[in-house]
């Protein structure tokens, strides 16, 4: 099969194109450069799916798209599983991309395995690192993700079927302004007859327990050992205008909700400052915060793996350490 180019699904929700799509376009430009170093020409192609989505074409080019495929249909106004899966499947079967990237949003996680199954290829879910195999004669995409409950990282390849597919969580990569020229989009003729009648009657916004972790400038996070000190951590976070967050262990203790969980099964963040209190540093958690600009770890265990990721490490009881710091605020 003659396969070519890196395709990225741009999810549009309530007329807003989600940032994760633009982040993956910028990542794809990096992958394109890696292919080019091996004299393999690739284009980065945005697949813009929704209804009345013309306004997002320029933004796709701004963040790295060489071309834009527009799949516009009134049935795509709300991203139902059946319609979006069918749309992306048709695009893949028509253009035969070498790689296909999808943001691991609620919708992305729902449709990615379905699309992979329909086009008979593999899927690496929740990847945290992607690169082109450096071997001279290889076109393989190396897709790395946490495995075994977040205790190890595994690199996965898909050498016998195409496209090489991966879903990537929001905020794992950054969007970069390329300001590429806008070219005439490829308007894809989408035909779809639903097997089931689905009508969206009402949309309700779920109330979140804390602030928006993805936009937080500073985050203070607690681990399982902080279950009896949540209020103290929240008070300290408030005193420094930081957003309070939690590891999976603290969430599983029942003292806080999943809305504020950072990690592979929570939210990926990249604040200017991340303070980890009583967090051991399992790969499941660090996958969601290792891109913070500055990481401060406080833990009673000097061998805790979190110190391998931190810029500043303090061995001690987090509550006592923060109490001392509070004196200087």
Protein Blocks (a to p, Z undefined) as FASTA:
>chain_A
ZZedjddddddeehiacfklmmmmmmmmmmmmmmmmnopacddddddedehillmmmmmm
mnopabdcddddfklmpacfklmmmmmmmmmmmnopabdcddfbfklmmmmmmmmmmnop
addehiabdcddfbfkbcbdcddddeehhlaccddddfkbccddddddehkaccddekpa
cddddddddddddfbdcddfbdcddddfbdcfklpmbdcdddfklmmmmmmmmmmmmmno
pacdddfklmmnopacfklpgcjklccdddfbdcdehiaoiaklmmmmmmpfbdcdddfb
lkbmklmmpmbdceddfklmmmmmmmmZZ
